[in-house]
Every structure is written in C-alpha cells, then in structure tokens.
Amino acid sequence: MRHPVIPDIHVGGVARTDSARGARARRLCCAVLGALLATGAAASPSVYPTGVTSYEPDLAYGSYVVFGGADGKTHLIDMDGNEVHRWAHFGFPSEILDPRLTGRRGDVLVQLSQVANARAARTGTSLAPGEQLLHGNRTVGELDWSGKVLWEWGTQAPAGAARQHHDISRLPNGDTLILANWIHAVPGFKARPLFDDVIYEVTPMGAIVWRWVASEHLREFGFSASSLRLLRRAGVADYLHINDMTPLGPNRWFDSGDARFHPDNILIDSRQANFIVIIDKRSGRVVWRIGPSERSSLADGTRVPRPIDQTSGQHDAHLIPPGLPGAGDLLVFDNQGEAGYPLQPLAVLPGSRVLEINPVTKEIVWQYTAADSNGPPWAFYSSFISSAQRLPNGNTLIDEGMDGRLFQVTRGGKIVWEYVSPYFAPAPLFGAMTVVSNYVYRAQSVPYDWVPAGTPHEQRAVIAPANASFRVLAELPAQR
C-alpha cells in the first residue's frame, strides 16, 4: 500500500550560499524529524494514549469529525472516537461536502490516484534540500458514502495530472476550485523549474474555465525589493508553498459595501512567505493582504484586541461563515514555524497560536495559545500542517497536525474534547528517510445531518485521569 508522504515540510528561503542553505536544510530536517518521532507535544513520551482522552458533552459541540489519516485513508469519527465510516482514499484535505451542494449526504472529496513514478514525472527537476514528494497527484475526485467515484479530474489537466495539493473546494455553481502545482521554469529564479502554485476552476465535465498563477502576481504580495531578491535567489523550488485556498463566501463586509470581500473572491495563504491575501476573482489581482512582514509577535502577545503581528508558516486561513460566532472574521492557525524571506525571528520557547482577526481593522480580536489552557507554550505546537474551525456554540476545533491531536476549546481556552489519532503509518521524510507518524493535515467538524440517516454516534463523557497519577501498570509475576 502507498502511504501519503509527510505533507507541508520544506526548507526556508533566505540562504545566500549553497553551504548556508544546506546547513539550514539539515537543521530543519533534524528539527522536523525529532518532532515527528516525538509525537507527544509536551513531554515527548514514547508511550501515550490515543483516541478520545477527554470529553465534556455539556460544553463541547457534538458532531462527527473527518480527517485524512497517516495510514492513507479517510476516517469519520464520533465524539467518543469511534470510527463510524472509512473511505479507502486519503484527502489533501479530506472534505465532506454540504448536502445542499450535492443533493446527497456523505459525499467526500479526496485524492484518487498518483502518478506512477513521482520522481520520473518531474523530469529535469532539481529539488531543494528537504523537498517532499508532494507533487505527484494524478487525479482528485468525489466519492459517495459507499466509495463509488462520482466525479474524477486530473488527466484533463496540463501534463495529464492534477497535481492537487493542500486544498480543494466545491462551488455553489457545481464547479470545483483546485489548488495545484504547475511545474515550469520562471525567468529570474535560481530554482529551475519551480513548483509554481496555480488555481483551476473546473466544471463537472472537466473543462478549465478559470486559472490563476502565483508567479504572475509576485509584486502584489507585499514583498520589499530585498525580500523579492532573496526569494528569487533562494533556490527553493516550492518557493511560496501556498497551503490554503478558499472562496470567501457570503460575509458582512461585502454586504456593507466593501467590494474586496466579494463572495466569489478567493483567500490564499503562503506558508513559505508568510502572507495571507484575497484574490479578486474577476481581475486576478490581490485586493487585500496581511504579511509578509508585520510587527513582531514576540512582544505584547496576550492583549486583545491589538494590531496584527507577525505570523510564520500559517495554515487554514478563512473567513468564519455566516451564522457562527465571529462571522466575517478571519480565523487562521499560526504555526510559528520557520518561514519567510528573510526568516522571521521566533520565540526561544516554541508555541503555535490560533488567531481570529477582524480583516477590516486588521486587529487580533481573539487568540488561543497553550497558556489559555494553563500550559507552557510548547504544549501546543505544530511547526507545519494543522487547522482551526469555528463551531456553532462558539468553540473552536483545532488540529495540532504534527502530533495528530484534535481538540475543542471554549472561548476562554478550556479544552472540552481531545482526540489523538491512532492511525500511525510509515511515511517518507526528506526523500530516503522514513518515520512512523500519526500526523493529521486538516480536520473538519461534520454536522450529523450531513451523512446518511442512521449513521451511529455516541456522546458519552470521557473523564481524563490526572497526568501526575496516570501509570502504565507493571506486568504481574507469573503464577507458579
């Protein structure tokens, strides 16, 4: 069986010499490898529980949760961690579709096939140190509840492969937005060819009716002249590593007359370059952004509201949908992982953040860090992948992806549900190296009525033991 690679790992892009770039690649390789081998976030244990470790039904929002596992399958679980359904394909991400878009319950978007030889398919590509085999997707598609393929796309794409990565979205008109790679040479870049980021809008019949290419908009992303020189000279093939793409959808900003937030416009973020931007769908131009360089996040980091500060390696930026607490605000998982042109300074004690940002005033109006749950900064940290989703009761579902840990927090930071993925599998890392990981790229809360009626679910409280007294019992002596 082919397992997915560890997604979303790359080398920072500011080296001025090959030796410096190689040294940074080796440092990142060691750091990420250590993080993956030590999947426990706080104490890096080698033995720890999986499944649901705590659950307070009165405070948590009840739903299913779907995610693509490190085992190469898509899993749907209930609040007690029971797997209630499984699809044999991995999604990047796995996303269950709103039945209002499909007329059916339980359809899911996933990757369906990979090119036969991902390396051979990159003829002439010279990878930067640490690049992953992320770019070999052949087709993506829609499966129904039984696993039947309802729609598939990829062979119609340029070069005969979709090369989808990180995001995919079904539109109200039935078309599908696909974030993909276009592997080609771009004048002025040291790396040849580049893994350029491209967005396709594809009809149900497979025709590409709209296309947007990142390298055609470099001067719109907010780079200074010196940063743009660093980006071009870094020799990093995956130079932007766009890891998120979502239509804005209906929102209060557009309703009040701000055309930048037209529902058809598309929000993306770049992990490598630390920016979040909105693309005007009609013109293709960037009409709103934060990053790539903001005030330091190392000071004044607890007061809210406050002006936006520096994100680094962020993921899953999106506007909170109408009807949910915070509707219209931007929610983003700020990994605080190494990224930027130049690399942004990070705290000595690592820790990730989930930020809620008013996109008009550009103020942080809510945040979650480990300190909000009375933990040290490193108790909540994922330097890559990960996601956050606002729930109807005001809680936030967080995927600490590096550790395969999913949890819900209240507005005040109380953890009211926690789950650790039990789906471990070998995964290639940095080419020839293989590690065992339970990483989860993204998690999605799924309403009970989005899947077929009669699908079971349980909502029994799980009381977590005190860590200080939790023990693995010694084996008793054999009876004579």
C-alpha positions as CSV (number, residue, x, y, z in Angstrom):
1,M,0.0,0.0,0.0
2,R,1.2,3.5,-0.8
3,H,1.1,5.8,2.2
4,P,1.0,9.5,1.9
5,V,4.2,11.5,2.5
6,I,4.5,13.9,5.4
7,P,3.0,17.0,3.8
8,D,4.0,20.6,4.0
9,I,7.6,20.4,5.0
10,H,10.2,22.5,3.1
11,V,13.3,24.5,3.6
12,G,13.3,28.2,4.3
13,G,14.3,30.5,1.6
14,V,16.9,33.1,2.6
15,A,20.2,31.4,2.0
16,R,22.9,33.4,0.2
17,T,25.2,30.4,-0.3
18,D,24.8,26.8,-1.1
19,S,26.6,25.9,2.2
20,A,24.3,28.1,4.2
21,R,21.2,26.7,2.5
22,G,22.4,23.1,3.1
23,A,23.1,23.8,6.8
24,R,19.6,25.3,7.3
25,A,18.1,22.3,5.5
26,R,20.0,19.9,7.8
27,R,18.8,21.9,10.9
28,L,15.2,21.8,9.7
29,C,15.5,18.1,8.8
30,C,16.7,17.3,12.3
31,A,14.1,19.5,14.0
32,V,11.1,18.1,12.0
33,L,12.3,14.6,12.3
34,G,12.6,15.0,16.1
35,A,9.1,16.4,16.2
36,L,7.6,13.6,14.2
37,L,9.4,10.9,16.2
38,A,8.2,12.5,19.5
39,T,4.6,13.0,18.7
40,G,3.7,13.8,22.3
41,A,3.5,17.6,22.3
42,A,4.6,18.5,25.8
43,A,6.9,15.7,27.2
44,S,7.7,13.8,24.1
45,P,6.7,10.4,25.5
46,S,7.2,7.2,23.5
47,V,4.0,5.7,25.0
48,Y,0.8,7.7,25.3
49,P,-3.0,7.1,24.9
50,T,-4.8,7.5,21.6
51,G,-8.4,8.0,20.8
52,V,-10.6,10.3,22.9
53,T,-8.7,11.3,26.1
54,S,-11.3,13.8,27.5
55,Y,-14.8,14.8,26.6
56,E,-17.3,17.1,28.4
57,P,-20.6,16.7,26.4
58,D,-22.2,19.7,28.1
59,L,-19.5,22.1,26.9
60,A,-18.3,20.5,23.7
61,Y,-20.1,20.9,20.4
62,G,-21.4,17.5,19.2
63,S,-20.6,16.4,15.6
64,Y,-18.7,13.9,13.6
65,V,-15.1,14.8,12.6
66,V,-13.5,13.7,9.3
67,F,-9.8,13.7,8.5
68,G,-7.2,12.0,6.3
69,G,-5.0,9.7,8.4
70,A,-1.4,8.9,8.0
71,D,-2.5,5.4,7.0
72,G,-3.7,6.8,3.7
73,K,-7.4,6.5,4.4
74,T,-10.2,9.0,5.3
75,H,-11.7,8.5,8.7
76,L,-15.0,9.7,10.1
77,I,-15.2,9.5,13.9
78,D,-17.9,10.4,16.5
79,M,-17.3,12.3,19.7
80,D,-16.2,9.2,21.6
81,G,-13.6,8.5,18.9
82,N,-15.4,5.5,17.3
83,E,-14.7,5.2,13.6
84,V,-18.2,5.2,12.1
85,H,-17.1,5.3,8.4
86,R,-14.0,5.0,6.3
87,W,-13.0,5.7,2.7
88,A,-10.0,3.9,1.2
89,H,-8.5,7.1,-0.1
90,F,-6.6,9.9,1.5
91,G,-7.6,13.5,1.0
92,F,-5.4,16.6,1.0
93,P,-7.6,17.5,2.7
94,S,-10.5,15.0,3.1
95,E,-13.6,17.2,2.9
96,I,-17.2,16.1,3.3
97,L,-19.5,18.2,1.1
98,D,-22.5,20.1,2.3
99,P,-25.6,18.2,1.0
100,R,-27.0,21.5,-0.2
101,L,-24.3,21.4,-2.9
102,T,-24.7,17.8,-3.9
103,G,-28.3,16.8,-3.1
104,R,-26.8,13.8,-1.3
105,R,-25.5,13.0,2.2
106,G,-22.0,11.7,2.8
107,D,-20.0,12.7,-0.4
108,V,-16.3,13.4,0.2
109,L,-13.5,15.0,-1.8
110,V,-10.2,13.0,-1.9
111,Q,-7.2,12.3,-4.0
112,L,-7.9,9.2,-6.1
113,S,-4.6,8.4,-7.8
114,Q,-0.9,9.3,-8.0
115,V,1.4,9.4,-11.0
116,A,3.2,6.0,-11.4
117,N,6.6,7.5,-10.6
118,A,6.5,10.9,-9.0
119,R,10.2,11.4,-9.4
120,A,10.2,10.4,-13.1
121,A,7.2,12.7,-13.7
122,R,9.4,15.6,-12.6
123,T,11.9,15.2,-15.5
124,G,14.6,17.7,-15.1
125,T,13.6,18.9,-11.7
126,S,16.3,19.6,-9.2
127,L,14.8,19.6,-5.7
128,A,15.9,21.8,-2.9
129,P,17.2,20.0,0.2
130,G,14.2,18.7,2.2
131,E,11.6,18.9,-0.6
132,Q,9.0,16.2,-0.3
133,L,7.2,14.1,-2.9
134,L,4.1,16.3,-2.6
135,H,3.7,16.9,-6.2
136,G,2.7,13.6,-7.7
137,N,-1.1,13.7,-7.5
138,R,-2.7,12.4,-10.7
139,T,-6.4,12.7,-10.1
140,V,-8.8,14.1,-7.4
141,G,-12.5,13.2,-7.1
142,E,-15.7,12.9,-5.3
143,L,-16.8,9.7,-3.7
144,D,-20.2,8.8,-2.4
145,W,-20.9,7.1,1.0
146,S,-20.2,3.7,-0.5
147,G,-16.9,4.8,-2.1
148,K,-18.3,5.0,-5.6
149,V,-16.5,7.5,-7.8
150,L,-19.0,10.2,-8.8
151,W,-16.5,12.6,-10.3
152,E,-12.8,12.5,-11.2
153,W,-10.5,15.0,-12.6
154,G,-6.8,15.2,-13.4
155,T,-6.0,13.6,-16.8
156,Q,-7.5,16.6,-18.5
157,A,-5.1,18.9,-16.6
158,P,-1.9,20.3,-18.2
159,A,0.7,17.5,-18.5
160,G,-2.1,15.0,-17.7
161,A,-2.0,15.2,-13.9
162,A,-3.9,17.4,-11.5
163,R,-1.0,17.8,-9.1
164,Q,-3.6,19.0,-6.5
165,H,-2.2,19.9,-3.1
166,H,-3.4,21.4,0.2
167,D,-6.9,22.5,-0.8
168,I,-10.0,21.9,-3.0
169,S,-13.4,23.5,-2.8
170,R,-16.8,22.8,-4.4
171,L,-18.6,25.9,-5.6
172,P,-22.3,26.7,-5.5
173,N,-22.5,26.5,-9.3
174,G,-21.2,22.9,-9.2
175,D,-17.7,23.8,-10.4
176,T,-14.6,22.9,-8.3
177,L,-11.7,25.1,-7.3
178,I,-8.4,23.1,-7.2
179,L,-5.1,24.3,-5.8
180,A,-2.3,22.7,-7.7
181,N,1.3,22.9,-8.8
182,W,2.4,23.9,-12.2
183,I,6.0,22.7,-12.7
184,H,7.8,25.1,-15.1
185,A,10.7,27.5,-15.3
186,V,10.2,31.1,-14.4
187,P,12.7,33.7,-15.6
188,G,14.8,35.3,-12.8
189,F,14.6,32.4,-10.4
190,K,17.6,30.4,-9.4
191,A,15.5,27.2,-8.9
192,R,14.6,25.6,-12.2
193,P,11.9,24.5,-12.7
194,L,9.6,25.9,-9.9
195,F,6.7,24.2,-8.2
196,D,4.5,27.2,-9.1
197,D,1.1,27.4,-7.4
198,V,-1.9,27.5,-9.7
199,I,-5.7,27.6,-9.1
200,Y,-8.0,26.0,-11.5
201,E,-11.8,26.3,-11.7
202,V,-13.0,23.1,-13.2
203,T,-16.6,22.3,-14.5
204,P,-18.3,19.0,-13.7
205,M,-17.4,17.9,-17.3
206,G,-13.7,18.6,-16.6
207,A,-13.1,21.9,-18.5
208,I,-10.8,24.5,-17.0
209,V,-12.8,27.8,-17.1
210,W,-10.6,30.0,-14.9
211,R,-6.9,29.9,-14.0
212,W,-4.7,31.9,-11.7
213,V,-0.9,31.5,-11.5
214,A,1.0,32.8,-8.4
215,S,4.3,33.8,-10.2
216,E,2.3,36.3,-12.3
217,H,1.4,38.3,-9.2
218,L,4.7,38.4,-7.2
219,R,4.7,42.2,-7.0
220,E,1.2,42.2,-5.4
221,F,2.1,40.1,-2.3
222,G,3.8,42.9,-0.4
223,F,7.5,41.9,-0.8
224,S,10.1,44.6,-0.4
225,A,12.7,44.8,-3.1
226,S,15.3,43.0,-0.9
227,S,12.8,40.2,0.1
228,L,11.9,39.7,-3.6
229,R,15.6,39.3,-4.4
230,L,16.0,36.7,-1.6
231,L,13.0,34.8,-2.9
232,R,14.3,34.7,-6.4
233,R,17.9,33.7,-5.3
234,A,17.0,31.2,-2.6
235,G,17.0,28.2,-5.0
236,V,13.8,26.8,-3.4
237,A,11.6,25.1,-5.9
238,D,8.5,25.3,-3.7
239,Y,9.1,29.0,-3.2
240,L,5.7,30.1,-1.9
241,H,4.1,26.8,-0.8
242,I,0.5,28.0,-0.8
243,N,-1.3,25.8,1.6
244,D,-4.8,27.2,1.7
245,M,-7.4,28.3,-0.9
246,T,-11.0,29.1,-0.1
247,P,-13.7,31.2,-1.6
248,L,-14.8,34.0,0.8
249,G,-18.5,33.1,0.5
250,P,-21.2,35.4,1.9
251,N,-20.0,37.8,4.5
252,R,-20.9,41.0,6.3
253,W,-18.1,43.1,4.8
254,F,-19.4,42.7,1.3
255,D,-23.0,43.2,2.5
256,S,-21.9,46.6,3.9
257,G,-20.4,47.6,0.6
258,D,-16.7,46.5,0.7
259,A,-16.1,45.0,-2.8
260,R,-12.8,43.5,-1.7
261,F,-14.8,40.8,0.1
262,H,-17.0,39.8,-2.8
263,P,-18.2,36.2,-2.1
264,D,-16.5,34.9,-5.3
265,N,-13.1,36.2,-4.3
266,I,-10.5,33.7,-3.1
267,L,-8.4,33.8,0.0
268,I,-5.0,32.0,0.0
269,D,-2.0,31.9,2.3
270,S,1.7,31.2,1.7
271,R,3.5,29.1,4.3
272,Q,6.9,29.8,2.9
273,A,6.4,33.6,2.5
274,N,4.1,34.4,5.5
275,F,1.3,36.2,3.7
276,I,-2.4,35.9,3.5
277,V,-4.1,37.6,0.6
278,I,-7.5,37.9,-1.1
279,I,-7.6,37.5,-4.9
280,D,-10.2,39.4,-6.9
281,K,-11.9,36.6,-9.0
282,R,-12.7,38.9,-11.9
283,S,-9.3,40.6,-12.4
284,G,-7.0,38.1,-10.7
285,R,-5.3,40.9,-8.7
286,V,-4.6,40.9,-5.0
287,V,-7.0,43.3,-3.3
288,W,-6.3,42.7,0.4
289,R,-3.4,41.2,2.4
290,I,-1.6,40.8,5.7
291,G,2.1,39.9,5.7
292,P,4.6,39.1,4.6
293,S,6.2,41.4,7.2
294,E,4.3,42.7,10.2
295,R,5.2,44.0,13.7
296,S,7.0,41.3,15.8
297,S,4.8,38.7,17.5
298,L,7.4,38.4,20.3
299,A,6.1,41.3,22.4
300,D,2.6,42.3,23.6
301,G,1.4,38.9,22.6
302,T,-1.5,38.4,25.0
303,R,-3.6,41.6,24.9
304,V,-6.7,41.6,22.6
305,P,-7.8,43.4,20.7
306,R,-4.4,44.5,19.3
307,P,-3.0,45.2,15.8
308,I,-2.0,42.2,13.8
309,D,1.5,40.9,14.3
310,Q,3.9,38.5,12.5
311,T,2.5,35.1,11.5
312,S,5.0,32.5,10.4
313,G,4.3,29.3,8.5
314,Q,0.5,29.8,9.0
315,H,-2.3,27.5,7.7
316,D,-6.0,27.3,7.0
317,A,-6.9,31.0,6.8
318,H,-10.6,31.5,6.1
319,L,-13.5,33.8,6.9
320,I,-15.8,32.4,9.6
321,P,-19.1,31.6,7.8
322,P,-22.4,33.5,8.5
323,G,-24.4,32.2,11.4
324,L,-21.3,31.3,13.5
325,P,-19.9,33.3,16.4
326,G,-17.3,35.7,14.9
327,A,-18.9,35.5,11.4
328,G,-16.8,37.5,8.9
329,D,-13.6,37.5,11.0
330,L,-10.6,35.7,9.6
331,L,-9.6,32.5,11.5
332,V,-6.0,31.2,11.0
333,F,-3.7,28.6,12.5
334,D,-0.4,30.4,13.1
335,N,2.1,27.7,13.3
336,Q,5.1,29.9,14.3
337,G,7.2,27.6,12.2
338,E,10.4,28.6,10.3
339,A,9.4,30.7,7.2
340,G,9.9,34.0,5.5
341,Y,12.2,36.0,3.1
342,P,14.1,36.6,5.3
343,L,13.3,34.1,8.0
344,Q,11.3,35.7,10.8
345,P,12.6,35.6,14.4
346,L,10.8,33.0,16.5
347,A,10.4,32.7,20.3
348,V,13.0,30.6,22.1
349,L,10.1,28.6,23.6
350,P,8.1,27.3,20.6
351,G,4.4,27.6,20.5
352,S,1.6,27.9,18.0
353,R,-1.4,30.2,18.0
354,V,-4.9,30.3,16.6
355,L,-5.8,33.9,15.7
356,E,-9.2,35.5,15.0
357,I,-8.6,38.7,13.0
358,N,-11.0,41.5,12.0
359,P,-10.0,41.8,8.4
360,V,-11.1,45.4,8.0
361,T,-9.5,46.9,11.1
362,K,-6.7,44.3,10.9
363,E,-6.8,43.6,14.7
364,I,-6.5,40.4,16.5
365,V,-9.8,40.1,18.4
366,W,-9.3,36.6,19.9
367,Q,-6.5,34.1,20.2
368,Y,-5.7,30.7,21.6
369,T,-2.3,29.6,22.9
370,A,-1.3,26.9,25.3
371,A,-1.2,29.5,28.1
372,D,-5.0,29.8,27.7
373,S,-5.3,26.2,28.9
374,N,-2.7,26.8,31.7
375,G,0.1,25.0,29.7
376,P,3.6,26.0,28.7
377,P,4.0,27.4,25.1
378,W,5.3,24.1,23.7
379,A,2.2,22.2,25.0
380,F,0.5,23.4,21.8
381,Y,2.9,23.5,18.8
382,S,2.9,22.2,15.3
383,S,5.5,23.7,13.0
384,F,3.7,22.6,9.9
385,I,0.2,21.5,8.6
386,S,-2.8,22.0,11.1
387,S,-6.1,23.8,11.0
388,A,-8.8,25.6,13.1
389,Q,-12.6,25.7,12.6
390,R,-15.2,27.8,14.5
391,L,-18.2,25.8,15.7
392,P,-21.8,26.8,16.2
393,N,-21.6,27.0,20.0
394,G,-18.6,29.3,19.9
395,N,-16.0,26.6,20.5
396,T,-13.1,26.2,18.1
397,L,-12.0,22.8,16.7
398,I,-8.2,22.7,16.4
399,D,-6.0,20.2,14.6
400,E,-2.5,20.2,16.1
401,G,-1.4,18.4,13.0
402,M,2.2,17.4,13.7
403,D,1.0,15.3,16.7
404,G,-2.3,14.0,15.2
405,R,-4.1,15.8,18.1
406,L,-7.6,17.2,17.6
407,F,-9.3,19.2,20.3
408,Q,-12.1,21.7,21.0
409,V,-11.5,24.8,23.1
410,T,-14.1,27.2,24.5
411,R,-13.8,31.0,24.1
412,G,-12.0,31.0,27.4
413,G,-9.5,28.3,26.4
414,K,-10.9,25.4,28.3
415,I,-10.2,22.1,26.5
416,V,-13.6,20.2,26.4
417,W,-12.8,17.5,23.9
418,E,-9.5,15.9,22.9
419,Y,-8.6,13.1,20.5
420,V,-5.2,11.7,19.4
421,S,-5.2,9.9,16.1
422,P,-4.4,6.1,16.4
423,Y,-3.7,5.8,12.7
424,F,0.1,5.5,12.5
425,A,2.0,4.6,9.4
426,P,5.4,4.8,7.9
427,A,5.8,8.0,5.9
428,P,8.8,9.1,3.7
429,L,10.5,12.2,5.0
430,F,13.3,14.1,3.2
431,G,13.5,11.5,0.4
432,A,15.1,8.3,1.6
433,M,14.3,8.7,5.3
434,T,11.1,7.1,6.7
435,V,9.5,7.7,10.0
436,V,6.3,6.5,11.7
437,S,3.8,9.2,12.3
438,N,0.1,9.9,13.1
439,Y,0.0,13.4,11.5
440,V,-3.3,14.9,10.5
441,Y,-3.2,17.6,7.8
442,R,-6.6,19.1,8.5
443,A,-9.8,18.1,10.4
444,Q,-13.4,19.1,9.6
445,S,-16.4,19.1,12.0
446,V,-19.3,17.4,10.2
447,P,-22.9,18.0,11.2
448,Y,-24.8,14.8,12.0
449,D,-27.3,15.5,9.1
450,W,-24.5,15.7,6.5
451,V,-24.2,11.9,6.4
452,P,-26.8,9.2,5.8
453,A,-29.6,8.9,8.4
454,G,-28.9,6.1,10.9
455,T,-25.2,6.5,11.0
456,P,-24.3,5.8,14.6
457,H,-22.7,8.2,17.0
458,E,-22.1,8.2,20.8
459,Q,-21.7,11.2,23.1
460,R,-20.6,9.6,26.4
461,A,-18.4,11.7,28.7
462,V,-14.7,10.8,29.0
463,I,-13.0,11.8,32.2
464,A,-9.3,12.3,31.8
465,P,-7.1,10.9,34.6
466,A,-4.7,13.3,36.3
467,N,-1.4,13.1,34.4
468,A,0.6,13.0,37.7
469,S,-1.0,9.8,38.7
470,F,-1.6,8.1,35.3
471,R,0.5,5.0,35.2
472,V,1.1,2.0,32.9
473,L,0.9,-1.0,35.2
474,A,3.9,-3.3,35.5
475,E,3.4,-6.8,34.4
476,L,2.4,-9.1,37.3
477,P,4.7,-12.0,38.1
478,A,3.6,-15.3,36.6
479,Q,1.7,-17.6,39.0
480,R,3.6,-20.8,39.9
